[in-house]
């Protein structure tokens, strides 16, 4: 696993320079994490009092080092850059960041993109008949739902393109990508499952082929214009050079190109007078659209004709997760729920897991965390 050293700074421990509890609350339970990310999202909370059905975050406790972040990938990179923390990234983290952004765009332009993606009008209902037992894994069901979805698509290979198969991919990553696919297609489908009629540093993990696979997937669909001109422009102008930099970083982590690439991940500009700090750098490639699908990389009023880097405030950065309505049928009773999935946290860890140190000593590394939730609405 390659390790890139963009600077000679000694890594700082989390919270050593400034308290982070307000911006990134420590999450001790799935309910706490869900509440934190929905409260701090740039959209209204899904529900004032969320009653959790299930979550992939089963190991959170008072001793956890997972902190809520509305976009785990983006905020982990920014915090690691600004506060001199090491950084660990998996191929899945970058791939899910791409899927979440693409989902925002497709949902905002569903009418225009419909002929490219589906062959039916309106919303086609998709249902899986199964028993809602206490041990049912709703993440696994979401993965199964994508198979049913693919069977109705003019191009069933879209499912395979969405779902990650990297050397680092876990069942949770596949479930998160599955929910992302369902959410991306929610203007064309409704989803339900159950019984309706009573019937039962920067450390790049993975292998080089994983990172090349991300680049190839994006070139094949985004670069080819399968989702329209705006995603093609996203790939051409923002995403392609970043993916090339990630591949080069894995191939030659000690090279000058890798160091230059990671030195450019974030640039913070703090105004002299009033106003919020703004951020540019290649991390903004994963902030191309806001939650409503509005492009954030367009020239701004009073700008110099679109010249210069994109600069975003923290408040302008989009969520790293999406949500999709799902109907459960429990012995003929309709139960409305929603699923939320994406990059929703940052885990604070030691650079070498299992190394020396007790308590929070030596926690100098951030790693994005992805997961999902299902809750009643």
C-alpha positions, 0 to 999 in steps of 0.5 A, spaced: 500 500 500 503 506 497 504 512 502 505 519 499 508 524 503 506 531 500 509 535 506 514 534 511 509 536 517 509 532 523 502 529 524 498 532 529 493 529 534 486 530 533 483 535 537 490 538 539 490 544 535 482 546 536 476 543 538 472 539 533 466 537 537 461 542 534 463 541 527 464 534 527 460 531 533 463 525 536 458 519 534 456 514 540 450 510 537 447 510 530 441 514 532 446 520 534 450 519 528 444 519 523 441 525 527 448 529 527 448 528 519 441 530 518 441 536 522 447 539 519 445 537 512 444 543 507 436 540 507 431 539 512 432 533 516 428 527 514 424 527 520 424 531 527 424 525 531 427 519 527 426 512 529 431 508 527 429 501 523 437 499 522 444 501 520 450 499 518 454 502 524 453 497 529 459 498 533 459 505 535 459 506 543 462 511 548 469 509 546 468 510 538 472 515 535 467 516 529 465 523 528 459 525 524 461 529 517 455 531 512 461 529 507 466 524 510 471 524 504 471 532 503 471 534 510 476 528 512 481 531 506 480 538 508 481 537 516 487 532 514 490 538 510 488 544 514 490 540 521 496 536 519 493 529 520 495 523 516 489 521 511 487 514 509 483 513 503 480 507 500 477 506 492 470 505 495 471 512 498 472 516 492 467 511 488 461 513 493 463 520 492 462 520 485 456 516 485 453 521 490 454 527 486 452 523 480 445 522 483 444 529 485 445 531 478 440 525 475 435 527 480 435 534 478 434 533 470 430 526 471 425 529 465 431 530 460 435 524 462 429 519 462 430 517 455 437 515 456 436 511 462 429 507 462 424 505 457 417 507 461 413 513 463 412 515 470 414 511 476 414 503 475 413 500 482 418 495 484 417 490 490 420 484 493 416 479 497 419 477 503 418 476 511 420 482 515 424 478 521 428 482 526 434 479 523 433 481 516 439 485 513 436 491 509 442 493 506 442 486 503 435 487 501 437 493 497 442 490 494 437 485 491 433 490 489 438 493 484 438 486 481 430 487 480 431 494 478 437 492 473 432 487 470 427 492 467 433 497 465 434 498 457 442 497 459 442 492 465 450 493 466 448 500 469 448 496 475 454 493 475 457 500 473 454 502 480 456 497 484 464 497 487 468 491 486 474 493 488 479 489 493 477 493 499 470 493 498 465 490 503 458 488 504 457 495 507 460 499 501 456 495 496 449 496 500 451 504 500 452 504 492 446 500 492 442 505 495 445 510 491 443 507 485 436 506 488 436 513 490 439 515 483 433 512 479 427 514 484 424 519 479 423 513 475 421 507 480 418 506 487 421 501 492 418 496 497 419 490 500 416 485 505 409 481 505 403 485 502 398 479 502 401 475 508 406 471 504 412 469 507 498 519 511 495 518 505 494 511 505 491 508 498 488 502 500 486 496 495 490 495 489 492 499 483 487 495 479 482 498 483 484 505 482 484 504 474 478 501 475 474 507 477 478 511 472 475 506 466 468 506 469 468 514 469 471 514 462 466 509 459 460 512 462 461 519 464 466 521 459 462 517 453 456 522 455 451 516 457 448 521 462 448 527 458 453 533 457 453 536 464 456 529 467 461 529 461 463 536 462 464 534 470 468 528 468 472 532 462 474 538 466 474 536 474 474 528 475 479 525 470 485 529 472 483 527 479 482 520 478 489 520 474 492 523 480 490 518 484 492 512 479 499 516 479 499 516 486 498 509 487 503 507 482 509 512 484 507 514 491 514 517 492 514 521 486 514 528 485 508 528 481 504 524 487 507 530 492 504 535 487 498 532 486 496 531 494 499 538 495 493 541 491 488 537 494 485 543 498 487 550 498 484 555 504 483 562 503 481 566 509 478 573 508 481 579 511 475 582 513 468 579 514 466 572 511 467 565 511 473 561 509 473 558 502 476 552 499 479 550 492 483 544 490 482 538 487 477 536 492 472 540 489 471 535 484 467 531 488 463 538 490 460 539 482 453 539 484 449 541 490 443 537 493 438 540 488 443 538 482 445 545 481 452 546 478 457 549 483 463 550 478 459 555 474 462 562 473 459 566 479 456 573 478 462 578 478 467 573 476 473 573 471 469 570 466 470 563 469 477 564 470 481 561 476 479 555 481 472 554 484 472 556 491 466 554 496 465 555 503 463 549 508 456 551 507 456 550 500 459 543 500 454 538 498 452 532 502 456 526 501 449 522 502 443 521 499 436 518 501 430 514 498 423 512 500 422 505 501 415 502 503 415 496 507 409 491 507 408 488 514 403 482 513 399 487 509 400 493 513 404 499 509 409 502 513 413 508 510 420 508 511 426 512 508 434 509 507 440 514 508 446 512 505 453 515 503 459 518 506 457 520 513 463 520 518 470 520 519 474 515 523 479 518 528 485 512 528 492 511 529 496 511 523 498 504 524 492 500 527 494 497 534 500 501 535 503 504 541 498 509 545 492 509 550 486 512 550 486 518 544 494 518 544 496 518 537 490 519 534 493 522 528 489 519 522 482 520 519 479 515 514 472 517 511 466 512 513 460 510 509 454 507 511 446 507 511 440 507 515 433 506 515 428 509 519 420 510 519 417 516 516 
